[in-house]
Amino acid sequence: MIRLPILKDELAFIEKLLPDLETRPDLAHLAGQIKKRIEKIRQEFAP
């Protein structure tokens, strides 16, 4: 599937932004939810 490498790159980019979101009190909850979703997506493409 061609889109899989692109999706992996996008997830990596978002993961790099998460530490900045976590430090903001107004966005910390959102960052936690994003982390959970990224982990779920990664598990879906794990062989």
Buried (B, 14 or more C-beta within 10 A) or exposed (E): EEEEEEEEEEBEEBEEEBEEBBEEEEBEEEBEEBBEEBEEEEEEEEE
